[in-house]
Amino acid sequence: MRHSAADEIEEKIVDIDVSTEMRTSFLEYSYSVIYARALPDARDGLKPVQRRILFQMDQMGLRPDKGHVKSSRVVGDVMGKLHPHGDVAIYDATVRMAQSFTMRLPLVDGHGNFGSLDDGPAAARYTEVRMAPAALAMTNSLDEDVVEMVPNYDNTLSQPSVLPAAIPNLLVNGASGIAVGMATNMPPHNLVEVVAGAQHLLKNPDATLEDLMRFIPGPDLPEGGRIVGLDPIRQAYETGRGIFKTRATASIENVTARKKGIVFTELPYLVGPEKIIEKLKDAITAKKISGVSAVHNLTDRHNGMRLVVELKHGFNPEAVLEQLYKFTPLEDSFGINNVALVEGQPRTLGLKELLQVFLDHRVSVVRRRSQFRLDKATKDLHLIDGLLVAVLNIDEVIAVIRSSDDTAAARARLQQVFDLSEPQADYILELRLRRLTKFSQIELEQRRQELLNQISELEKILSSQDELHHVVSAEMDEVATAFGTPRRTVLVEADGTQQTGKGAMPLELADDPCWVLLSATGLIARTSEAPSREGARSRHDGIRATIASTVRGQIGVITNQGNLHRLDALLAPSLPSTNSAPSLRGGAKLHELLTLAPREKPLTIVSLEEGAPIALATAQGKIKRITPTYPNRESFEVVTLAPGDFVVGAHEAGADDAIVLVTSDAQLLRFSAQAVRAQGRAGQGIAGMRLAEGAKVLCLGVVPADDLAASFVVTVSGNTAALDGTMAGSAKVTPLDRFPAKGRGTGGVRAQRFVRGEDCLQLAYVGPEPLRAMDSAGKPCELPELDERRDASGTPLSAVISAIG
């Protein structure tokens, strides 16, 4: 009986437990997703696919000084050699590293269409890439045994387990990924701030979170915008989890001659204008938003982001803006979940832990690199020592080699005759005849000395923890200098426009009286309470100017270029009513509300109503009083400046008031405002003060005649050779009536005597009590006790004063 082939095949059926098989397979899949795809390594901040892309581009020589190559070529090499998970995932990761709106510091330099916030990128065959300059800092020193190299997926090549990463990439560029049972979502930060925080932690391992947040106050998103509320950020920095709100940067402008609009120039992170327009139209259709007549997306490559929402007549722009924030993605939430791999384990990390992991990695990289260089330099020195022996005894060396039967015999005889090691003997046997010149011997001696110096430095680094940390800190400084940019995202502790009561903000604008306040550090806000002298200060700042206006009214802003800009009082954030001194932290930066020319800076605010003339003083000593009759234009010139001159101050000045000028060489001149006849906008003004060579006017003060006894002069001295903000200097506070009145156009009297190391005034202020000094961050600084002496030296300061109000 014949049997078929099928009958001869023995069936093998294996019984398995389905639950066990499912559990095992799911765990293996979870492990693969968590460790090989979704979560970044806390040391270099990269997922495996990103790390392999940068490593392969480095191996291909696609550096910033080379030409771009097709993205498909990079994707193919990465997929074939290192990452066998499909070309789509590799190209998506490459695109993300090239998008400036996604990453704070792009690592790939893309050429072509890499997408926008609303559109995807072109296919890989149409785009080209190469390494961005910052990517070099991620891959530098890979050939110096600084990290462990591991086999690729088929054991034919080696790849780094982590990149050297001189940039704290995880904090700077953030990360997002969804694994199995866990996810990560980290916002970008400012490189300069992160480096400063890391350096502080390196120097002070016991630093608290509050210490670190002085350097890293919050995220810095690529497209700017505003972060409202800082408490959630502190919580996230402490626990690794938190949610903060991001808002678009908005300004209320006249979009036409008679129509106002809300202009958005910065949007929340990863939110595109087309998405906002779509949601806005849906909200208008659903009658959730009123008062909007049209919306225009005027964004282009030259002017950047510009989304204009036109308003209907009679609607309150602030109320409409509040509706936009509520019902559209113009206000968005970002959930921080700092999950990253630490020593192969997923962990949720706070700010200090994130910085510490990066620092430990960099210390390890620098130590291994130094050891590698030390070993190489020691080996080179050993060879050069042998070569010098050969050059000095060249005739004997040639004789030994010529008399030897073969290479092995020559090597052995050289070692015996000249007491050389085997590597030295081999090196001599490979010697080229051109190296036998006297000049070559000099070069060898110089190279030997260089190697000795290098070995000494490397041994010093490896033997001292402080020296090792110094190298790490210095290299972080170089990275921050090379790739650092100013902060783009504004951090707002409290929302100035959000309504705190149960009632909604009325859409119809009420023209109520208000007072507009300008702080000494440039913050502007408005309040419904009339400030008094006793309360004319901020809890966090000093008040520079106070103007009575109405909510619908306008005020004037005078700049250093002699221009007056009209500004709607409505644009100044409203401060909540309080019985104590107001907090201007909810205010807005004055320069952000104006369209200014390059190098034009706002100085002060003035009333546009009929009143006393406005006094202006310039750095070259000119003084002018302007009659308060202004044209109906958005901006206009109020003084004609000589070449190189600029306005240093402006203040309302009646005929009975006293004008005070203080110069950089510590001269003070007080004279009556009657000596300066009020005039129109045209003209340069008249001579206010005679200046010594090289001196300039620093300060203009205007004091009512009956207020002289209650006013004071504050002067802060320094040195012209010192960088701004680096020298605290000394300060003096003196009653104004100790300085005699002089005639206009004279040189005045000395206001402070300079001591050794001082040759100029850095800052001066004239005004009534209470006096308040601040540093560059608006924090209060101590002023010295009152000094009744007019011509005396100052009291040394413990901190740098940047403003007085």
Protein Blocks (a to p, Z undefined) as FASTA:
>chain_A
ZZdfklmpccddddddfklmmmmmmmmmmmmmmmmmmpccfklopafklmmmmmmmmmno
pafkbccddfklmmmmmmmmmmcgbjklmmmmmmmmmmmklpmbdcbdcedjebjfkbcc
ddfklpccdddfklmmmmgoklnopaccdddfkopaccdfbdfklacfklmnopadddeh
iacddddddfklmmmmmmmmmmmmmbcfklmmmmmnbccdfklpadehjklmmmmmmnop
acdddddddddddfbfkbccdddfbdcehiafklmmmmmmmmmmnomaghiabdcdfbdf
knopaddddddehiafklmmmmmmmmmckbccddddddddeehiacdddfklmmmmmmmm
mmmmmmmmmmmmmmmmmmmmmmmmmmmmmmmmmmmmmmmmmmpmblmlmmmmmmmmnopa
fklmmmmmmpcfklmpfklmmmmmmmmmmmmmmmmmmmmmmmpmklmmmmmmmmmmmmmm
mmgccdfbdcdfbafkbcfbfbdcdfbdcdddddddddfkopacddfbdcdfklmccfkb
ccfbdcdddfklccddddfkopacdddfklpccddddfbdcdfklpccfklmpccdehia
cfbdcdfbdcdddddddfkopacdddfbdcddfbdcfbdcdehiacfbdcdddfkbccdd
ddfkopacdddfklpccddfedjbjafbdcdehiacfbdcdddfklmmmgccddddddfk
bcghianbjaddddfklpccddehiabjafbdcdehiabdfbdcddddddddddfkopac
ddddddfbfbdcddddfbdcfbdZZ
